[in-house]
Amino acid sequence: MKTLGPRASLWIPTAFVAGLSAITVIVGQYEKGPALPGSMIVFVCFLPCVTMMIAQVTHRYVSGLEARIAMLEQQSRQGRA
């Protein structure tokens, strides 16, 4: 099985949030009843989870970039010596 690259893994949580938002808006428009539809409650409850997931993925990606920069700086210092 082929794994997704780091850039693709950054877009997966974003696509999830966009899909969840679309479902909430579509269901909310057609639902009759209380001012706050049930789908909105699900959307609001999922937001902290999704925000945490996006933060973790972004942190891993940035940490990897920082490690690559540190490695390149070290190689550049060794090349000068």
Secondary structure, 3 states (H helix, E strand, C coil): CCCCCHHHHHHHHHHHHHHHHHHHHHHHHHCCCCCCCHHHHHHHHHHHHHHHHHHHHHHHHHHHHHHHHHHHHHHHHHHHC
